[in-house]
Amino acid sequence: MQPHRHVQFVLDHNTYQSPPSSFSSSSGSPPRSLTSSSSSTTSSSLTTSSSSSSSSISSDATSSTISSDKNYLNNRSPQPNVFHLTTPSPIIIQLAGPEPLLPTSPVNILSVVHPLLSTLSGPTLFYDLRLPPSLASSFPLGALPRAFREPATTPASAAISIVSPHFPWVIPVHPANGAYVVVHDVLRAIYDGLQQCASRTEYRAWLPTSRLRRRATRAYEARCQEKLDIQTAIPERQQGLKRVDFLPAFRLWGIEPVMEEPFNLWWLRVY
């Protein structure tokens, strides 16, 4: 709690006039002129008339005292009365600002995918998802170095996500240049996501039938046999089943938007 503040104000003489007793009480003794006047008046009265009664002396002394009080008040300059009052410090109330308004429904922004990743026409990008993106090719030949650096969507996206009906994971795609996702970012994210080893829980949940498990096993065997040397084939076999083995095919057809999800969510299509 904040300390109290002292506020000082002055009352003018015309607004408030203290009685003579206030002057006497403030100083601790009666005014000097009032005392001397009373003393001289009493002495004079006793010297002049010794046969006067006590009531006459008292009346004269009272009259002289009143006259002296009037002269004292008329000659004395008015002094302002200063009062010191203690008032509580002001209370400061800080009100929270208004909460930002959040959209009640997402804004649906239609994005168009790059032609190399589009599923609307025949595949123009030839890419095996089991291999690094550097081994991809395209038609016409020689278009990839430039196309890899072009935006993956129009308008350009700061990030996208890729899903598939054949596995439960979401593959996030983030821009390597820090600005927007390009074609190469999409291929690299898909490759890295599918190269992760599958867990036993994923194996049982997404390969519930013996047919699906046999298909994944054949994909695993074929992937290990395609290694050209023993130094890469043995580590590949030791790693076991990977997420890419869950797919029914391994050639990239392209990606297409999930229509009911406006948050840059895309289907992965293979053939």
C-alpha positions as CSV (number, residue, x, y, z in Angstrom):
1,M,0.0,0.0,0.0
2,Q,1.3,3.5,-0.9
3,P,2.2,5.9,2.0
4,H,-0.1,8.8,2.8
5,R,0.5,12.3,1.3
6,H,0.2,15.5,3.3
7,V,-2.0,18.2,1.8
8,Q,-1.7,21.8,2.9
9,F,-4.4,24.4,2.4
10,V,-4.8,28.0,3.8
11,L,-8.1,29.5,5.1
12,D,-8.2,33.3,4.5
13,H,-8.9,35.6,7.5
14,N,-12.2,36.7,6.0
15,T,-13.4,33.1,5.8
16,Y,-12.4,31.9,9.3
17,Q,-11.5,34.1,12.3
18,S,-10.1,32.5,15.4
19,P,-11.3,33.9,18.8
20,P,-8.8,35.7,21.1
21,S,-8.5,32.5,23.1
22,S,-6.9,30.8,20.2
23,F,-4.0,33.2,20.2
24,S,-3.5,32.8,23.9
25,S,-3.6,29.0,23.7
26,S,-1.2,28.8,20.8
27,S,1.5,30.9,22.5
28,G,0.9,29.5,26.0
29,S,0.5,33.1,27.6
30,P,-1.8,36.1,27.2
31,P,-0.7,39.0,24.9
32,R,1.8,41.4,26.4
33,S,-0.3,44.5,25.7
34,L,-3.3,42.9,27.3
35,T,-1.4,42.1,30.5
36,S,0.2,45.6,30.9
37,S,-3.0,47.4,30.3
38,S,-4.9,45.4,32.8
39,S,-2.2,46.0,35.5
40,S,-1.9,49.8,34.9
41,T,-5.7,50.2,35.0
42,T,-6.0,48.4,38.3
43,S,-3.2,50.4,40.0
44,S,-4.6,53.7,38.8
45,S,-8.0,52.8,40.1
46,L,-6.7,51.9,43.5
47,T,-4.6,55.1,43.9
48,T,-7.3,57.5,42.8
49,S,-10.3,56.2,44.7
50,S,-9.6,54.0,47.8
51,S,-13.1,54.3,49.1
52,S,-14.8,52.9,46.0
53,S,-16.6,49.6,46.3
54,S,-15.2,46.3,44.9
55,S,-18.0,46.2,42.3
56,S,-16.8,49.5,40.8
57,I,-13.2,48.3,40.5
58,S,-14.3,45.1,38.8
59,S,-16.5,47.0,36.3
60,D,-13.7,49.5,35.4
61,A,-11.2,46.6,34.9
62,T,-13.6,44.7,32.7
63,S,-14.2,47.8,30.5
64,S,-10.5,48.5,30.2
65,T,-9.8,44.8,29.3
66,I,-12.4,44.8,26.5
67,S,-11.1,48.1,25.1
68,S,-7.6,46.7,25.1
69,D,-8.7,43.5,23.4
70,K,-10.4,45.5,20.6
71,N,-7.3,47.6,20.1
72,Y,-5.1,44.5,20.0
73,L,-7.3,42.9,17.4
74,N,-7.6,46.0,15.3
75,N,-3.8,46.7,15.3
76,R,-2.8,43.1,14.7
77,S,-2.4,42.0,11.1
78,P,-4.5,38.9,10.3
79,Q,-2.5,35.7,10.2
80,P,-3.7,32.9,8.0
81,N,-4.4,29.6,9.7
82,V,-2.5,26.7,8.2
83,F,-3.9,23.2,8.6
84,H,-2.1,20.0,7.7
85,L,-4.4,17.2,6.8
86,T,-3.5,13.7,5.9
87,T,-5.4,12.2,2.9
88,P,-5.0,8.8,1.4
89,S,-3.0,8.4,-1.8
90,P,-5.1,8.0,-5.0
91,I,-6.0,4.4,-5.9
92,I,-4.7,3.5,-9.4
93,I,-6.8,0.8,-11.1
94,Q,-5.3,-0.9,-14.1
95,L,-7.9,-2.4,-16.4
96,A,-6.9,-5.2,-18.8
97,G,-7.0,-4.3,-22.4
98,P,-9.5,-5.9,-24.7
99,E,-8.7,-9.4,-25.8
100,P,-7.8,-9.8,-29.5
101,L,-10.7,-11.0,-31.6
102,L,-10.1,-14.5,-32.9
103,P,-11.8,-15.7,-36.1
104,T,-14.7,-17.9,-35.3
105,S,-14.0,-19.9,-38.5
106,P,-10.8,-20.4,-40.5
107,V,-10.4,-18.4,-43.7
108,N,-10.3,-20.6,-46.7
109,I,-7.5,-19.6,-49.0
110,L,-7.3,-21.5,-52.2
111,S,-3.8,-22.5,-53.2
112,V,-2.5,-23.8,-56.5
113,V,0.3,-26.3,-56.4
114,H,3.4,-26.2,-58.6
115,P,3.0,-28.0,-62.0
116,L,5.7,-30.5,-61.0
117,L,3.6,-31.5,-57.9
118,S,0.2,-31.3,-59.5
119,T,-2.1,-34.4,-59.9
120,L,-4.3,-32.7,-62.5
121,S,-2.2,-33.9,-65.4
122,G,0.2,-36.8,-66.0
123,P,3.2,-36.9,-63.8
124,T,6.0,-34.7,-65.0
125,L,8.3,-35.4,-62.0
126,F,9.8,-38.9,-61.9
127,Y,10.7,-39.6,-58.3
128,D,11.0,-42.8,-56.2
129,L,10.1,-41.9,-52.6
130,R,12.6,-44.5,-51.4
131,L,15.5,-42.5,-52.9
132,P,16.9,-39.0,-52.1
133,P,15.4,-36.1,-54.0
134,S,18.7,-35.5,-55.8
135,L,17.9,-38.7,-57.9
136,A,14.6,-37.3,-59.2
137,S,14.2,-36.4,-62.9
138,S,11.6,-34.5,-64.9
139,F,10.2,-33.9,-68.3
140,P,11.5,-31.8,-70.0
141,L,15.0,-32.7,-68.9
142,G,17.1,-30.1,-67.2
143,A,14.1,-28.3,-65.6
144,L,14.6,-29.5,-62.1
145,P,17.5,-27.2,-60.8
146,R,15.4,-24.1,-61.5
147,A,12.0,-25.7,-60.6
148,F,13.4,-26.9,-57.2
149,R,13.8,-23.3,-56.1
150,E,10.3,-22.2,-57.2
151,P,7.4,-21.8,-54.7
152,A,5.6,-25.1,-54.2
153,T,2.2,-23.3,-54.0
154,T,0.7,-20.1,-55.3
155,P,0.4,-17.9,-53.3
156,A,3.6,-19.0,-51.6
157,S,3.2,-20.7,-48.2
158,A,5.2,-20.3,-45.1
159,A,4.5,-24.0,-44.2
160,I,2.4,-26.9,-45.3
161,S,1.5,-30.3,-44.0
162,I,1.2,-33.6,-45.9
163,V,-0.9,-36.6,-44.9
164,S,-1.8,-39.9,-46.5
165,P,-4.6,-42.5,-46.1
166,H,-1.9,-45.2,-45.8
167,F,-0.2,-43.9,-42.6
168,P,-1.2,-41.9,-39.5
169,W,1.6,-39.3,-39.5
170,V,1.5,-35.7,-40.5
171,I,4.6,-34.7,-42.5
172,P,5.4,-31.0,-41.8
173,V,7.1,-29.0,-44.5
174,H,9.1,-25.9,-43.5
175,P,11.0,-23.6,-45.8
176,A,14.8,-24.0,-45.9
177,N,15.1,-20.4,-47.1
178,G,13.1,-19.1,-44.1
179,A,10.6,-17.4,-46.3
180,Y,8.4,-19.8,-48.3
181,V,8.2,-23.5,-49.2
182,V,9.8,-24.5,-52.5
183,V,9.4,-27.7,-54.5
184,H,12.6,-29.1,-53.1
185,D,11.4,-28.6,-49.5
186,V,8.4,-30.8,-50.3
187,L,10.4,-33.6,-51.7
188,R,13.0,-33.5,-48.9
189,A,10.3,-33.4,-46.2
190,I,8.5,-36.4,-47.7
191,Y,11.7,-38.4,-48.0
192,D,12.9,-37.6,-44.4
193,G,9.5,-38.4,-43.0
194,L,9.2,-41.8,-44.7
195,Q,12.7,-42.9,-43.8
196,Q,11.9,-43.1,-40.1
197,C,11.7,-46.5,-38.6
198,A,8.2,-47.8,-37.9
199,S,7.3,-48.8,-34.3
200,R,5.6,-52.0,-33.3
201,T,2.5,-50.0,-32.4
202,E,2.3,-48.4,-35.8
203,Y,2.9,-51.8,-37.4
204,R,-0.1,-53.4,-35.6
205,A,-2.4,-50.4,-35.9
206,W,-1.9,-49.7,-39.6
207,L,-1.2,-53.1,-40.9
208,P,-4.0,-55.0,-39.2
209,T,-4.5,-57.8,-41.8
210,S,-2.0,-60.4,-42.9
211,R,-2.3,-59.2,-46.5
212,L,-1.1,-55.7,-45.5
213,R,1.7,-57.1,-43.5
214,R,2.9,-59.3,-46.3
215,R,2.9,-56.3,-48.6
216,A,5.0,-54.3,-46.2
217,T,7.4,-57.2,-45.7
218,R,7.9,-57.5,-49.5
219,A,8.5,-53.7,-49.7
220,Y,11.1,-54.0,-47.0
221,E,12.9,-56.9,-48.7
222,A,12.9,-55.2,-52.1
223,R,14.3,-52.0,-50.6
224,C,17.2,-53.9,-48.9
225,Q,18.0,-55.8,-52.1
226,E,18.2,-52.7,-54.2
227,K,21.3,-51.6,-52.3
228,L,24.2,-52.1,-54.6
229,D,26.9,-52.8,-52.0
230,I,27.0,-54.8,-48.8
231,Q,28.1,-51.8,-46.8
232,T,24.7,-50.1,-47.3
233,A,22.6,-53.2,-47.6
234,I,23.4,-54.7,-44.2
235,P,22.7,-51.4,-42.2
236,E,19.5,-51.0,-44.2
237,R,18.3,-54.5,-43.2
238,Q,19.2,-54.0,-39.6
239,Q,17.1,-50.9,-39.3
240,G,14.0,-53.0,-40.0
241,L,10.6,-51.8,-41.3
242,K,10.4,-48.1,-42.3
243,R,7.4,-45.9,-42.8
244,V,7.9,-45.9,-46.5
245,D,7.1,-49.6,-46.5
246,F,3.5,-48.8,-45.5
247,L,2.8,-47.3,-49.0
248,P,1.1,-49.4,-51.7
249,A,3.4,-47.8,-54.3
250,F,6.5,-45.6,-54.3
251,R,6.3,-43.3,-57.3
252,L,5.3,-39.8,-56.5
253,W,2.2,-38.6,-58.4
254,G,1.9,-35.3,-56.6
255,I,0.0,-33.6,-53.8
256,E,-3.5,-32.2,-53.8
257,P,-5.3,-30.0,-51.2
258,V,-7.6,-31.6,-48.6
259,M,-10.8,-29.7,-49.5
260,E,-12.4,-29.8,-46.0
261,E,-9.2,-28.5,-44.3
262,P,-8.1,-25.0,-45.2
263,F,-4.9,-24.9,-43.2
264,N,-2.5,-25.9,-46.0
265,L,-3.1,-29.6,-45.6
266,W,-2.3,-31.7,-48.6
267,W,-2.8,-35.4,-49.7
268,L,0.2,-37.4,-50.8
269,R,-0.6,-39.3,-54.0
270,V,1.5,-42.2,-55.3
271,Y,1.3,-44.7,-58.2
